[in-house]
């Protein structure tokens, strides 16, 4: 297992950041932190109106927050009925 950092993950609801509901997770990178909070594989590119969350590494010299967007299609197919 590699080095893990602490990340702050904030959800975006109705166009506003939910800072009071921020989650803090230990992860190897921002992608892993986003997955740990949502349970979904999100994309770091997409339409800004579909922004889902932002992930920020805590500590000195941290890069700017990374934005994640909703997937265009679900990760797994819907069950057949």
mmCIF file of the N, C-alpha and C atoms, coordinates in Angstrom:
data_MODEL
# 
_entry.id   MODEL 
# 
loop_
_atom_site.group_PDB 
_atom_site.id 
_atom_site.type_symbol 
_atom_site.label_atom_id 
_atom_site.label_alt_id 
_atom_site.label_comp_id 
_atom_site.label_asym_id 
_atom_site.label_entity_id 
_atom_site.label_seq_id 
_atom_site.pdbx_PDB_ins_code 
_atom_site.Cartn_x 
_atom_site.Cartn_y 
_atom_site.Cartn_z 
_atom_site.occupancy 
_atom_site.B_iso_or_equiv 
_atom_site.pdbx_formal_charge 
_atom_site.auth_seq_id 
_atom_site.auth_comp_id 
_atom_site.auth_asym_id 
_atom_site.auth_atom_id 
_atom_site.pdbx_PDB_model_num 
ATOM 1   N N  . UNK A 1 1  ? 0.851   -1.174 0.000   1.00 0.00 ? 1  UNK A N  1 
ATOM 2   C CA . UNK A 1 1  ? 0.000   0.000  0.000   1.00 0.00 ? 1  UNK A CA 1 
ATOM 3   C C  . UNK A 1 1  ? 0.896   1.235  0.000   1.00 0.00 ? 1  UNK A C  1 
ATOM 4   N N  . UNK A 1 2  ? 0.556   2.221  -0.814  1.00 0.00 ? 2  UNK A N  1 
ATOM 5   C CA . UNK A 1 2  ? 1.342   3.439  -0.938  1.00 0.00 ? 2  UNK A CA 1 
ATOM 6   C C  . UNK A 1 2  ? 0.995   4.451  0.138   1.00 0.00 ? 2  UNK A C  1 
ATOM 7   N N  . UNK A 1 3  ? 1.556   5.616  -0.033  1.00 0.00 ? 3  UNK A N  1 
ATOM 8   C CA . UNK A 1 3  ? 1.299   6.711  0.904   1.00 0.00 ? 3  UNK A CA 1 
ATOM 9   C C  . UNK A 1 3  ? -0.117  7.225  0.716   1.00 0.00 ? 3  UNK A C  1 
ATOM 10  N N  . UNK A 1 4  ? -0.805  7.445  1.812   1.00 0.00 ? 4  UNK A N  1 
ATOM 11  C CA . UNK A 1 4  ? -2.169  7.963  1.758   1.00 0.00 ? 4  UNK A CA 1 
ATOM 12  C C  . UNK A 1 4  ? -2.192  9.370  2.335   1.00 0.00 ? 4  UNK A C  1 
ATOM 13  N N  . UNK A 1 5  ? -3.030  10.215 1.752   1.00 0.00 ? 5  UNK A N  1 
ATOM 14  C CA . UNK A 1 5  ? -3.245  11.568 2.237   1.00 0.00 ? 5  UNK A CA 1 
ATOM 15  C C  . UNK A 1 5  ? -4.682  11.684 2.711   1.00 0.00 ? 5  UNK A C  1 
ATOM 16  N N  . UNK A 1 6  ? -4.970  12.763 3.420   1.00 0.00 ? 6  UNK A N  1 
ATOM 17  C CA . UNK A 1 6  ? -6.336  13.038 3.858   1.00 0.00 ? 6  UNK A CA 1 
ATOM 18  C C  . UNK A 1 6  ? -6.962  13.986 2.846   1.00 0.00 ? 6  UNK A C  1 
ATOM 19  N N  . UNK A 1 7  ? -8.157  13.636 2.382   1.00 0.00 ? 7  UNK A N  1 
ATOM 20  C CA . UNK A 1 7  ? -8.893  14.432 1.405   1.00 0.00 ? 7  UNK A CA 1 
ATOM 21  C C  . UNK A 1 7  ? -10.225 14.878 1.999   1.00 0.00 ? 7  UNK A C  1 
ATOM 22  N N  . UNK A 1 8  ? -10.618 16.107 1.669   1.00 0.00 ? 8  UNK A N  1 
ATOM 23  C CA . UNK A 1 8  ? -11.942 16.623 2.022   1.00 0.00 ? 8  UNK A CA 1 
ATOM 24  C C  . UNK A 1 8  ? -12.802 16.527 0.773   1.00 0.00 ? 8  UNK A C  1 
ATOM 25  N N  . UNK A 1 9  ? -13.953 15.881 0.892   1.00 0.00 ? 9  UNK A N  1 
ATOM 26  C CA . UNK A 1 9  ? -14.849 15.684 -0.247  1.00 0.00 ? 9  UNK A CA 1 
ATOM 27  C C  . UNK A 1 9  ? -16.156 16.410 0.046   1.00 0.00 ? 9  UNK A C  1 
ATOM 28  N N  . UNK A 1 10 ? -16.514 17.363 -0.829  1.00 0.00 ? 10 UNK A N  1 
ATOM 29  C CA . UNK A 1 10 ? -17.746 18.133 -0.670  1.00 0.00 ? 10 UNK A CA 1 
ATOM 30  C C  . UNK A 1 10 ? -18.696 17.827 -1.818  1.00 0.00 ? 10 UNK A C  1 
ATOM 31  N N  . UNK A 1 11 ? -19.949 17.555 -1.491  1.00 0.00 ? 11 UNK A N  1 
ATOM 32  C CA . UNK A 1 11 ? -20.967 17.299 -2.501  1.00 0.00 ? 11 UNK A CA 1 
ATOM 33  C C  . UNK A 1 11 ? -21.560 18.612 -2.984  1.00 0.00 ? 11 UNK A C  1 
ATOM 34  N N  . UNK A 1 12 ? -22.007 18.627 -4.224  1.00 0.00 ? 12 UNK A N  1 
ATOM 35  C CA . UNK A 1 12 ? -22.674 19.797 -4.798  1.00 0.00 ? 12 UNK A CA 1 
ATOM 36  C C  . UNK A 1 12 ? -24.145 19.441 -4.969  1.00 0.00 ? 12 UNK A C  1 
ATOM 37  N N  . UNK A 1 13 ? -25.008 20.157 -4.281  1.00 0.00 ? 13 UNK A N  1 
ATOM 38  C CA . UNK A 1 13 ? -26.457 19.930 -4.383  1.00 0.00 ? 13 UNK A CA 1 
ATOM 39  C C  . UNK A 1 13 ? -27.127 21.238 -4.761  1.00 0.00 ? 13 UNK A C  1 
ATOM 40  N N  . UNK A 1 14 ? -27.930 21.165 -5.820  1.00 0.00 ? 14 UNK A N  1 
ATOM 41  C CA . UNK A 1 14 ? -28.654 22.349 -6.307  1.00 0.00 ? 14 UNK A CA 1 
ATOM 42  C C  . UNK A 1 14 ? -27.716 23.521 -6.575  1.00 0.00 ? 14 UNK A C  1 
ATOM 43  N N  . UNK A 1 15 ? -26.521 23.233 -7.075  1.00 0.00 ? 15 UNK A N  1 
ATOM 44  C CA . UNK A 1 15 ? -25.572 24.276 -7.430  1.00 0.00 ? 15 UNK A CA 1 
ATOM 45  C C  . UNK A 1 15 ? -24.815 24.892 -6.272  1.00 0.00 ? 15 UNK A C  1 
ATOM 46  N N  . UNK A 1 16 ? -24.917 24.316 -5.088  1.00 0.00 ? 16 UNK A N  1 
ATOM 47  C CA . UNK A 1 16 ? -24.216 24.855 -3.920  1.00 0.00 ? 16 UNK A CA 1 
ATOM 48  C C  . UNK A 1 16 ? -23.386 23.761 -3.259  1.00 0.00 ? 16 UNK A C  1 
ATOM 49  N N  . UNK A 1 17 ? -22.224 24.164 -2.750  1.00 0.00 ? 17 UNK A N  1 
ATOM 50  C CA . UNK A 1 17 ? -21.351 23.218 -2.047  1.00 0.00 ? 17 UNK A CA 1 
ATOM 51  C C  . UNK A 1 17 ? -21.879 22.987 -0.646  1.00 0.00 ? 17 UNK A C  1 
ATOM 52  N N  . UNK A 1 18 ? -22.013 21.740 -0.268  1.00 0.00 ? 18 UNK A N  1 
ATOM 53  C CA . UNK A 1 18 ? -22.503 21.343 1.054   1.00 0.00 ? 18 UNK A CA 1 
ATOM 54  C C  . UNK A 1 18 ? -21.313 21.186 1.993   1.00 0.00 ? 18 UNK A C  1 
ATOM 55  N N  . UNK A 1 19 ? -20.769 22.312 2.461   1.00 0.00 ? 19 UNK A N  1 
ATOM 56  C CA . UNK A 1 19 ? -19.575 22.264 3.297   1.00 0.00 ? 19 UNK A CA 1 
ATOM 57  C C  . UNK A 1 19 ? -19.848 21.631 4.657   1.00 0.00 ? 19 UNK A C  1 
ATOM 58  N N  . UNK A 1 20 ? -21.047 21.793 5.176   1.00 0.00 ? 20 UNK A N  1 
ATOM 59  C CA . UNK A 1 20 ? -21.346 21.203 6.485   1.00 0.00 ? 20 UNK A CA 1 
ATOM 60  C C  . UNK A 1 20 ? -21.459 19.680 6.423   1.00 0.00 ? 20 UNK A C  1 
ATOM 61  N N  . UNK A 1 21 ? -21.609 19.128 5.219   1.00 0.00 ? 21 UNK A N  1 
ATOM 62  C CA . UNK A 1 21 ? -21.680 17.673 5.048   1.00 0.00 ? 21 UNK A CA 1 
ATOM 63  C C  . UNK A 1 21 ? -20.386 17.100 4.473   1.00 0.00 ? 21 UNK A C  1 
ATOM 64  N N  . UNK A 1 22 ? -19.307 17.888 4.505   1.00 0.00 ? 22 UNK A N  1 
ATOM 65  C CA . UNK A 1 22 ? -18.034 17.424 3.924   1.00 0.00 ? 22 UNK A CA 1 
ATOM 66  C C  . UNK A 1 22 ? -17.571 16.151 4.633   1.00 0.00 ? 22 UNK A C  1 
ATOM 67  N N  . UNK A 1 23 ? -16.974 15.255 3.860   1.00 0.00 ? 23 UNK A N  1 
ATOM 68  C CA . UNK A 1 23 ? -16.434 14.012 4.404   1.00 0.00 ? 23 UNK A CA 1 
ATOM 69  C C  . UNK A 1 23 ? -14.929 14.049 4.281   1.00 0.00 ? 23 UNK A C  1 
ATOM 70  N N  . UNK A 1 24 ? -14.247 13.483 5.239   1.00 0.00 ? 24 UNK A N  1 
ATOM 71  C CA . UNK A 1 24 ? -12.791 13.405 5.232   1.00 0.00 ? 24 UNK A CA 1 
ATOM 72  C C  . UNK A 1 24 ? -12.403 11.937 5.126   1.00 0.00 ? 24 UNK A C  1 
ATOM 73  N N  . UNK A 1 25 ? -11.590 11.616 4.124   1.00 0.00 ? 25 UNK A N  1 
ATOM 74  C CA . UNK A 1 25 ? -11.191 10.227 3.895   1.00 0.00 ? 25 UNK A CA 1 
ATOM 75  C C  . UNK A 1 25 ? -9.695  10.143 3.631   1.00 0.00 ? 25 UNK A C  1 
ATOM 76  N N  . UNK A 1 26 ? -9.109  9.010  3.962   1.00 0.00 ? 26 UNK A N  1 
ATOM 77  C CA . UNK A 1 26 ? -7.711  8.722  3.632   1.00 0.00 ? 26 UNK A CA 1 
ATOM 78  C C  . UNK A 1 26 ? -7.715  7.983  2.302   1.00 0.00 ? 26 UNK A C  1 
ATOM 79  N N  . UNK A 1 27 ? -6.916  8.479  1.356   1.00 0.00 ? 27 UNK A N  1 
ATOM 80  C CA . UNK A 1 27 ? -6.867  7.860  0.030   1.00 0.00 ? 27 UNK A CA 1 
ATOM 81  C C  . UNK A 1 27 ? -5.524  8.148  -0.623  1.00 0.00 ? 27 UNK A C  1 
ATOM 82  N N  . UNK A 1 28 ? -5.219  7.376  -1.645  1.00 0.00 ? 28 UNK A N  1 
ATOM 83  C CA . UNK A 1 28 ? -3.975  7.553  -2.376  1.00 0.00 ? 28 UNK A CA 1 
ATOM 84  C C  . UNK A 1 28 ? -4.009  8.722  -3.338  1.00 0.00 ? 28 UNK A C  1 
ATOM 85  N N  . UNK A 1 29 ? -5.214  9.050  -3.854  1.00 0.00 ? 29 UNK A N  1 
ATOM 86  C CA . UNK A 1 29 ? -5.364  10.195 -4.755  1.00 0.00 ? 29 UNK A CA 1 
ATOM 87  C C  . UNK A 1 29 ? -6.814  10.671 -4.727  1.00 0.00 ? 29 UNK A C  1 
ATOM 88  N N  . UNK A 1 30 ? -7.087  11.758 -5.447  1.00 0.00 ? 30 UNK A N  1 
ATOM 89  C CA . UNK A 1 30 ? -8.424  12.363 -5.443  1.00 0.00 ? 30 UNK A CA 1 
ATOM 90  C C  . UNK A 1 30 ? -9.469  11.420 -6.038  1.00 0.00 ? 30 UNK A C  1 
ATOM 91  N N  . UNK A 1 31 ? -9.096  10.647 -7.056  1.00 0.00 ? 31 UNK A N  1 
ATOM 92  C CA . UNK A 1 31 ? -10.036 9.703  -7.666  1.00 0.00 ? 31 UNK A CA 1 
ATOM 93  C C  . UNK A 1 31 ? -10.502 8.658  -6.653  1.00 0.00 ? 31 UNK A C  1 
ATOM 94  N N  . UNK A 1 32 ? -9.574  8.134  -5.885  1.00 0.00 ? 32 UNK A N  1 
ATOM 95  C CA . UNK A 1 32 ? -9.913  7.138  -4.873  1.00 0.00 ? 32 UNK A CA 1 
ATOM 96  C C  . UNK A 1 32 ? -10.784 7.748  -3.777  1.00 0.00 ? 32 UNK A C  1 
ATOM 97  N N  . UNK A 1 33 ? -10.483 8.984  -3.381  1.00 0.00 ? 33 UNK A N  1 
ATOM 98  C CA . UNK A 1 33 ? -11.284 9.667  -2.354  1.00 0.00 ? 33 UNK A CA 1 
ATOM 99  C C  . UNK A 1 33 ? -12.721 9.850  -2.835  1.00 0.00 ? 33 UNK A C  1 
ATOM 100 N N  . UNK A 1 34 ? -12.903 10.255 -4.094  1.00 0.00 ? 34 UNK A N  1 
ATOM 101 C CA . UNK A 1 34 ? -14.245 10.432 -4.654  1.00 0.00 ? 34 UNK A CA 1 
ATOM 102 C C  . UNK A 1 34 ? -14.997 9.099  -4.662  1.00 0.00 ? 34 UNK A C  1 
ATOM 103 N N  . UNK A 1 35 ? -14.311 8.027  -5.045  1.00 0.00 ? 35 UNK A N  1 
ATOM 104 C CA . UNK A 1 35 ? -14.949 6.713  -5.084  1.00 0.00 ? 35 UNK A CA 1 
ATOM 105 C C  . UNK A 1 35 ? -15.346 6.242  -3.681  1.00 0.00 ? 35 UNK A C  1 
ATOM 106 N N  . UNK A 1 36 ? -14.491 6.483  -2.689  1.00 0.00 ? 36 UNK A N  1 
ATOM 107 C CA . UNK A 1 36 ? -14.793 6.053  -1.326  1.00 0.00 ? 36 UNK A CA 1 
ATOM 108 C C  . UNK A 1 36 ? -16.039 6.735  -0.781  1.00 0.00 ? 36 UNK A C  1 
ATOM 109 N N  . UNK A 1 37 ? -16.280 7.976  -1.174  1.00 0.00 ? 37 UNK A N  1 
ATOM 110 C CA . UNK A 1 37 ? -17.445 8.708  -0.667  1.00 0.00 ? 37 UNK A CA 1 
ATOM 111 C C  . UNK A 1 37 ? -18.716 8.357  -1.438  1.00 0.00 ? 37 UNK A C  1 
ATOM 112 N N  . UNK A 1 38 ? -18.626 8.264  -2.755  1.00 0.00 ? 38 UNK A N  1 
ATOM 113 C CA . UNK A 1 38 ? -19.834 8.064  -3.569  1.00 0.00 ? 38 UNK A CA 1 
ATOM 114 C C  . UNK A 1 38 ? -20.112 6.614  -3.929  1.00 0.00 ? 38 UNK A C  1 
ATOM 115 N N  . UNK A 1 39 ? -19.079 5.786  -3.961  1.00 0.00 ? 39 UNK A N  1 
ATOM 116 C CA . UNK A 1 39 ? -19.262 4.411  -4.409  1.00 0.00 ? 39 UNK A CA 1 
ATOM 117 C C  . UNK A 1 39 ? -19.403 4.309  -5.914  1.00 0.00 ? 39 UNK A C  1 
ATOM 118 N N  . UNK A 1 40 ? -19.154 5.412  -6.624  1.00 0.00 ? 40 UNK A N  1 
ATOM 119 C CA . UNK A 1 40 ? -19.262 5.450  -8.082  1.00 0.00 ? 40 UNK A CA 1 
ATOM 120 C C  . UNK A 1 40 ? -17.937 5.906  -8.676  1.00 0.00 ? 40 UNK A C  1 
ATOM 121 N N  . UNK A 1 41 ? -17.677 5.468  -9.900  1.00 0.00 ? 41 UNK A N  1 
ATOM 122 C CA . UNK A 1 41 ? -16.522 5.965  -10.638 1.00 0.00 ? 41 UNK A CA 1 
ATOM 123 C C  . UNK A 1 41 ? -16.970 7.212  -11.375 1.00 0.00 ? 41 UNK A C  1 
ATOM 124 N N  . UNK A 1 42 ? -16.517 8.377  -10.927 1.00 0.00 ? 42 UNK A N  1 
ATOM 125 C CA . UNK A 1 42 ? -16.898 9.645  -11.539 1.00 0.00 ? 42 UNK A CA 1 
ATOM 126 C C  . UNK A 1 42 ? -15.799 10.114 -12.478 1.00 0.00 ? 42 UNK A C  1 
ATOM 127 N N  . UNK A 1 43 ? -16.105 11.089 -13.305 1.00 0.00 ? 43 UNK A N  1 
ATOM 128 C CA . UNK A 1 43 ? -15.165 11.619 -14.277 1.00 0.00 ? 43 UNK A CA 1 
ATOM 129 C C  . UNK A 1 43 ? -14.665 12.986 -13.834 1.00 0.00 ? 43 UNK A C  1 
ATOM 130 N N  . UNK A 1 44 ? -13.423 13.302 -14.141 1.00 0.00 ? 44 UNK A N  1 
ATOM 131 C CA . UNK A 1 44 ? -12.877 14.611 -13.798 1.00 0.00 ? 44 UNK A CA 1 
ATOM 132 C C  . UNK A 1 44 ? -13.026 15.595 -14.956 1.00 0.00 ? 44 UNK A C  1 
ATOM 133 N N  . UNK A 1 45 ? -13.740 15.203 -16.008 1.00 0.00 ? 45 UNK A N  1 
ATOM 134 C CA . UNK A 1 45 ? -14.056 16.090 -17.122 1.00 0.00 ? 45 UNK A CA 1 
ATOM 135 C C  . UNK A 1 45 ? -15.535 15.960 -17.413 1.00 0.00 ? 45 UNK A C  1 
ATOM 136 N N  . UNK A 1 46 ? -16.155 17.079 -17.770 1.00 0.00 ? 46 UNK A N  1 
ATOM 137 C CA . UNK A 1 46 ? -17.575 17.033 -18.085 1.00 0.00 ? 46 UNK A CA 1 
ATOM 138 C C  . UNK A 1 46 ? -18.184 18.419 -18.108 1.00 0.00 ? 46 UNK A C  1 
ATOM 139 N N  . UNK A 1 47 ? -19.506 18.454 -18.169 1.00 0.00 ? 47 UNK A N  1 
ATOM 140 C CA . UNK A 1 47 ? -20.229 19.712 -18.205 1.00 0.00 ? 47 UNK A CA 1 
ATOM 141 C C  . UNK A 1 47 ? -20.316 20.284 -16.790 1.00 0.00 ? 47 UNK A C  1 
ATOM 142 N N  . UNK A 1 48 ? -19.991 21.564 -16.652 1.00 0.00 ? 48 UNK A N  1 
ATOM 143 C CA . UNK A 1 48 ? -19.970 22.170 -15.326 1.00 0.00 ? 48 UNK A CA 1 
ATOM 144 C C  . UNK A 1 48 ? -21.350 22.173 -14.669 1.00 0.00 ? 48 UNK A C  1 
ATOM 145 N N  . UNK A 1 49 ? -22.424 22.118 -15.442 1.00 0.00 ? 49 UNK A N  1 
ATOM 146 C CA . UNK A 1 49 ? -23.745 22.086 -14.818 1.00 0.00 ? 49 UNK A CA 1 
ATOM 147 C C  . UNK A 1 49 ? -24.025 20.731 -14.176 1.00 0.00 ? 49 UNK A C  1 
ATOM 148 N N  . UNK A 1 50 ? -23.197 19.742 -14.486 1.00 0.00 ? 50 UNK A N  1 
ATOM 149 C CA . UNK A 1 50 ? -23.391 18.407 -13.921 1.00 0.00 ? 50 UNK A CA 1 
ATOM 150 C C  . UNK A 1 50 ? -22.350 18.074 -12.863 1.00 0.00 ? 50 UNK A C  1 
ATOM 151 N N  . UNK A 1 51 ? -21.720 19.100 -12.282 1.00 0.00 ? 51 UNK A N  1 
ATOM 152 C CA . UNK A 1 51 ? -20.688 18.843 -11.279 1.00 0.00 ? 51 UNK A CA 1 
ATOM 153 C C  . UNK A 1 51 ? -21.303 18.111 -10.089 1.00 0.00 ? 51 UNK A C  1 
ATOM 154 N N  . UNK A 1 52 ? -20.606 17.131 -9.587  1.00 0.00 ? 52 UNK A N  1 
ATOM 155 C CA . UNK A 1 52 ? -21.134 16.282 -8.520  1.00 0.00 ? 52 UNK A CA 1 
ATOM 156 C C  . UNK A 1 52 ? -20.436 16.544 -7.191  1.00 0.00 ? 52 UNK A C  1 
ATOM 157 N N  . UNK A 1 53 ? -19.102 16.655 -7.226  1.00 0.00 ? 53 UNK A N  1 
ATOM 158 C CA . UNK A 1 53 ? -18.377 16.902 -5.991  1.00 0.00 ? 53 UNK A CA 1 
ATOM 159 C C  . UNK A 1 53 ? -16.999 17.463 -6.281  1.00 0.00 ? 53 UNK A C  1 
ATOM 160 N N  . UNK A 1 54 ? -16.385 17.998 -5.227  1.00 0.00 ? 54 UNK A N  1 
ATOM 161 C CA . UNK A 1 54 ? -15.006 18.452 -5.351  1.00 0.00 ? 54 UNK A CA 1 
ATOM 162 C C  . UNK A 1 54 ? -14.195 17.808 -4.244  1.00 0.00 ? 54 UNK A C  1 
ATOM 163 N N  . UNK A 1 55 ? -12.959 17.494 -4.588  1.00 0.00 ? 55 UNK A N  1 
ATOM 164 C CA . UNK A 1 55 ? -12.067 16.789 -3.674  1.00 0.00 ? 55 UNK A CA 1 
ATOM 165 C C  . UNK A 1 55 ? -10.812 17.631 -3.502  1.00 0.00 ? 55 UNK A C  1 
ATOM 166 N N  . UNK A 1 56 ? -10.462 17.843 -2.256  1.00 0.00 ? 56 UNK A N  1 
ATOM 167 C CA . UNK A 1 56 ? -9.313  18.685 -1.925  1.00 0.00 ? 56 UNK A CA 1 
ATOM 168 C C  . UNK A 1 56 ? -8.375  17.917 -1.002  1.00 0.00 ? 56 UNK A C  1 
ATOM 169 N N  . UNK A 1 57 ? -7.087  17.864 -1.376  1.00 0.00 ? 57 UNK A N  1 
ATOM 170 C CA . UNK A 1 57 ? -6.104  17.239 -0.492  1.00 0.00 ? 57 UNK A CA 1 
ATOM 171 C C  . UNK A 1 57 ? -5.743  18.247 0.585   1.00 0.00 ? 57 UNK A C  1 
ATOM 172 N N  . UNK A 1 58 ? -5.713  17.801 1.824   1.00 0.00 ? 58 UNK A N  1 
ATOM 173 C CA . UNK A 1 58 ? -5.392  18.686 2.927   1.00 0.00 ? 58 UNK A CA 1 
ATOM 174 C C  . UNK A 1 58 ? -3.889  18.711 3.157   1.00 0.00 ? 58 UNK A C  1 
ATOM 175 N N  . UNK A 1 59 ? -3.382  19.839 3.598   1.00 0.00 ? 59 UNK A N  1 
ATOM 176 C CA . UNK A 1 59 ? -1.960  19.968 3.905   1.00 0.00 ? 59 UNK A CA 1 
ATOM 177 C C  . UNK A 1 59 ? -1.323  21.116 3.154   1.00 0.00 ? 59 UNK A C  1 
ATOM 178 N N  . UNK A 1 60 ? -0.096  21.432 3.534   1.00 0.00 ? 60 UNK A N  1 
ATOM 179 C CA . UNK A 1 60 ? 0.652   22.518 2.891   1.00 0.00 ? 60 UNK A CA 1 
ATOM 180 C C  . UNK A 1 60 ? 1.018   22.148 1.468   1.00 0.00 ? 60 UNK A C  1 
ATOM 181 N N  . UNK A 1 61 ? 0.949   23.126 0.577   1.00 0.00 ? 61 UNK A N  1 
ATOM 182 C CA . UNK A 1 61 ? 1.334   22.901 -0.812  1.00 0.00 ? 61 UNK A CA 1 
ATOM 183 C C  . UNK A 1 61 ? 0.388   22.023 -1.595  1.00 0.00 ? 61 UNK A C  1 
ATOM 184 N N  . UNK A 1 62 ? -0.848  21.905 -1.153  1.00 0.00 ? 62 UNK A N  1 
ATOM 185 C CA . UNK A 1 62 ? -1.821  21.069 -1.850  1.00 0.00 ? 62 UNK A CA 1 
ATOM 186 C C  . UNK A 1 62 ? -2.257  21.713 -3.158  1.00 0.00 ? 62 UNK A C  1 
ATOM 187 N N  . UNK A 1 63 ? -2.530  20.908 -4.175  1.00 0.00 ? 63 UNK A N  1 
ATOM 188 C CA . UNK A 1 63 ? -3.023  21.454 -5.442  1.00 0.00 ? 63 UNK A CA 1 
ATOM 189 C C  . UNK A 1 63 ? -4.451  21.968 -5.273  1.00 0.00 ? 63 UNK A C  1 
ATOM 190 N N  . UNK A 1 64 ? -4.963  22.711 -6.261  1.00 0.00 ? 64 UNK A N  1 
ATOM 191 C CA . UNK A 1 64 ? -6.349  23.183 -6.183  1.00 0.00 ? 64 UNK A CA 1 
ATOM 192 C C  . UNK A 1 64 ? -7.319  22.002 -6.163  1.00 0.00 ? 64 UNK A C  1 
ATOM 193 N N  . UNK A 1 65 ? -8.551  22.212 -5.693  1.00 0.00 ? 65 UNK A N  1 
ATOM 194 C CA . UNK A 1 65 ? -9.526  21.123 -5.645  1.00 0.00 ? 65 UNK A CA 1 
ATOM 195 C C  . UNK A 1 65 ? -9.769  20.522 -7.031  1.00 0.00 ? 65 UNK A C  1 
ATOM 196 N N  . UNK A 1 66 ? -10.060 19.237 -7.072  1.00 0.00 ? 66 UNK A N  1 
ATOM 197 C CA . UNK A 1 66 ? -10.371 18.540 -8.313  1.00 0.00 ? 66 UNK A CA 1 
ATOM 198 C C  . UNK A 1 66 ? -11.878 18.340 -8.367  1.00 0.00 ? 66 UNK A C  1 
ATOM 199 N N  . UNK A 1 67 ? -12.498 18.713 -9.479  1.00 0.00 ? 67 UNK A N  1 
ATOM 200 C CA . UNK A 1 67 ? -13.941 18.566 -9.651  1.00 0.00 ? 67 UNK A CA 1 
ATOM 201 C C  . UNK A 1 67 ? -14.253 17.237 -10.321 1.00 0.00 ? 67 UNK A C  1 
ATOM 202 N N  . UNK A 1 68 ? -15.359 16.630 -9.911  1.00 0.00 ? 68 UNK A N  1 
ATOM 203 C CA . UNK A 1 68 ? -15.822 15.386 -10.514 1.00 0.00 ? 68 UNK A CA 1 
ATOM 204 C C  . UNK A 1 68 ? -17.239 15.586 -11.000 1.00 0.00 ? 68 UNK A C  1 
ATOM 205 N N  . UNK A 1 69 ? -17.573 14.921 -12.118 1.00 0.00 ? 69 UNK A N  1 
ATOM 206 C CA . UNK A 1 69 ? -18.857 15.094 -12.767 1.00 0.00 ? 69 UNK A CA 1 
ATOM 207 C C  . UNK A 1 69 ? -19.612 13.782 -12.833 1.00 0.00 ? 69 UNK A C  1 
ATOM 208 N N  . UNK A 1 70 ? -20.922 13.883 -13.030 1.00 0.00 ? 70 UNK A N  1 
ATOM 209 C CA . UNK A 1 70 ? -21.748 12.688 -13.162 1.00 0.00 ? 70 UNK A CA 1 
ATOM 210 C C  . UNK A 1 70 ? -21.378 11.932 -14.415 1.00 0.00 ? 70 UNK A C  1 
ATOM 211 N N  . UNK A 1 71 ? -21.513 10.634 -14.319 1.00 0.00 ? 71 UNK A N  1 
ATOM 212 C CA . UNK A 1 71 ? -21.245 9.786  -15.476 1.00 0.00 ? 71 UNK A CA 1 
ATOM 213 C C  . UNK A 1 71 ? -22.343 9.984  -16.509 1.00 0.00 ? 71 UNK A C  1 
ATOM 214 N N  . UNK A 1 72 ? -21.982 9.835  -17.760 1.00 0.00 ? 72 UNK A N  1 
ATOM 215 C CA . UNK A 1 72 ? -22.986 9.930  -18.819 1.00 0.00 ? 72 UNK A CA 1 
ATOM 216 C C  . UNK A 1 72 ? -23.866 8.695  -18.853 1.00 0.00 ? 72 UNK A C  1 
ATOM 217 N N  . UNK A 1 73 ? -23.310 7.592  -18.471 1.00 0.00 ? 73 UNK A N  1 
ATOM 218 C CA . UNK A 1 73 ? -24.078 6.349  -18.422 1.00 0.00 ? 73 UNK A CA 1 
ATOM 219 C C  . UNK A 1 73 ? -23.724 5.616  -17.137 1.00 0.00 ? 73 UNK A C  1 
ATOM 220 N N  . UNK A 1 74 ? -24.602 4.799  -16.639 1.00 0.00 ? 74 UNK A N  1 
ATOM 221 C CA . UNK A 1 74 ? -24.315 4.086  -15.398 1.00 0.00 ? 74 UNK A CA 1 
ATOM 222 C C  . UNK A 1 74 ? -23.132 3.153  -15.532 1.00 0.00 ? 74 UNK A C  1 
ATOM 223 N N  . UNK A 1 75 ? -22.464 2.897  -14.422 1.00 0.00 ? 75 UNK A N  1 
ATOM 224 C CA . UNK A 1 75 ? -21.304 2.014  -14.417 1.00 0.00 ? 75 UNK A CA 1 
ATOM 225 C C  . UNK A 1 75 ? -21.692 0.571  -14.708 1.00 0.00 ? 75 UNK A C  1 
ATOM 226 N N  . UNK A 1 76 ? -22.847 0.162  -14.236 1.00 0.00 ? 76 UNK A N  1 
ATOM 227 C CA . UNK A 1 76 ? -23.300 -1.201 -14.484 1.00 0.00 ? 76 UNK A CA 1 
ATOM 228 C C  . UNK A 1 76 ? -24.678 -1.154 -15.124 1.00 0.00 ? 76 UNK A C  1 
ATOM 229 N N  . UNK A 1 77 ? -25.008 -2.099 -15.966 1.00 0.00 ? 77 UNK A N  1 
ATOM 230 C CA . UNK A 1 77 ? -26.315 -2.080 -16.629 1.00 0.00 ? 77 UNK A CA 1 
ATOM 231 C C  . UNK A 1 77 ? -27.446 -2.266 -15.628 1.00 0.00 ? 77 UNK A C  1 
ATOM 232 N N  . UNK A 1 78 ? -28.582 -1.708 -15.969 1.00 0.00 ? 78 UNK A N  1 
ATOM 233 C CA . UNK A 1 78 ? -29.766 -1.851 -15.118 1.00 0.00 ? 78 UNK A CA 1 
ATOM 234 C C  . UNK A 1 78 ? -30.232 -3.294 -15.186 1.00 0.00 ? 78 UNK A C  1 
ATOM 235 N N  . UNK A 1 79 ? -30.775 -3.809 -14.075 1.00 0.00 ? 79 UNK A N  1 
ATOM 236 C CA . UNK A 1 79 ? -31.244 -5.200 -14.088 1.00 0.00 ? 79 UNK A CA 1 
ATOM 237 C C  . UNK A 1 79 ? -32.417 -5.377 -15.050 1.00 0.00 ? 79 UNK A C  1 
ATOM 238 N N  . UNK A 1 80 ? -32.472 -6.532 -15.691 1.00 0.00 ? 80 UNK A N  1 
ATOM 239 C CA . UNK A 1 80 ? -33.554 -6.838 -16.611 1.00 0.00 ? 80 UNK A CA 1 
ATOM 240 C C  . UNK A 1 80 ? -34.779 -7.268 -15.814 1.00 0.00 ? 80 UNK A C  1 
ATOM 241 N N  . UNK A 1 81 ? -35.949 -6.902 -16.295 1.00 0.00 ? 81 UNK A N  1 
ATOM 242 C CA . UNK A 1 81 ? -37.204 -7.290 -15.617 1.00 0.00 ? 81 UNK A CA 1 
ATOM 243 C C  . UNK A 1 81 ? -37.995 -8.240 -16.462 1.00 0.00 ? 81 UNK A C  1 
# 
